[in-house]
């Protein structure tokens, strides 16, 4: 009997060991929510949740090999394969695995923009600077004496903390390559400086026409007067572009010509002293009109005024805002910075007073409230807390984002 009991217990243990737990673990998405520290910025838009990449934008003077991170915020209960604070060398990406029920691989990368320039007397255009090869090349007109050439500006490392050997006043002869040793954050770089002769006196590098503006880029002699003129095709009088609207860096210069008529042909010339480019002919684009773009129609729901209608963002009339409701009057946000700014040949751009529509344009509206209500931003929750104050919800076309003013 005793043996039989032992056999039954063994069979029972065997059966229980064969029971499979088929209940799956819940899926909990683990994310890096934010990164705080010194010498960098990390905004919400710098966190790519699709690719799981976080980009830190380092200040120019931050040591990329010694970045101090005070806190990496992650999803609650997530375990990290790396410390969530400390000092990190971000010359290479920082890989972090967040774990709970599942593992999620995240990457933190650093982006650091250091302004560098190399300018000499009577330079033509902007210098060509290759950070990877540590070379800088400037161009001067034919007939320039390379044995006695003054460097007017030279910056090859972060401002205020970089030393260069030899100093700028000892760099006078460029008949052959000149070497400069650049030191910052304990690192030393050997830069090669070249000056070459060119037969170019003035030339356009790019001319772009939008609906209401023309962007013009040119290269000329830095020692000469640089500028632009334009006119409508067929007119005799040229219009001089205001000097304050021209950005100059060495012999490179650019401008944004504003206040133009859509679907109109214009002529543009750039000049350097008495030398001029050939006439560049461009035609401005049409200015697409958004239906209800002036917020002629409104929808009011529970004292909340919407600048769109019940059947869509821009549609046929539904419910007009009552006279007792508080309205927010739209004002146009005007700028003259192109969407393709990063691809422009020069990095120096200046905000102006107009805006235009590109093929991939999305509405950007500045809204000003004309009422006794607070002009500060309010969230949806604050609107429910105080229902007497209407809130404007702006949903831009083609976007899932909602802004509240």
Buried (B, 14 or more C-beta within 10 A) or exposed (E): EEEEEEEEEEEEEEEEEEEEEEEEEEEBEBBBBBBEBEBBEBEEEBBEEEEBBBBBBBEBBBBBBEBBBEEBEBBEEBEBEBEBBEEBEBEEEBEBBBEBEEEBEBBBEBEBEBEBBBBBBBBBBBBEBEEEEBBBBBBBBEEBEBEEBEBBBBBBBBEEEBEBEEEBEEBBEBEEEBEBEBBBBEEEBEBBBBBEEBEBBBBBBBBBBBBBBBBBBBBBBBBBEBBBBBBEEEEEEEEEBEEEBBBBBBBBBBBBBBEBEBEBEBBBBBBBBEBBBEEBEBEBBEEEEEEBBEBEBBBBEEBBBBBBBEEEBBBEEBEEBEEEBBBBEBEEEBBBEBEEEEEBEBBEBEEBEBBBBEEEBEBEBEBEBEEEBEEEEBEEEBBEEEEEBBBBBBBBBEEEEEBBB
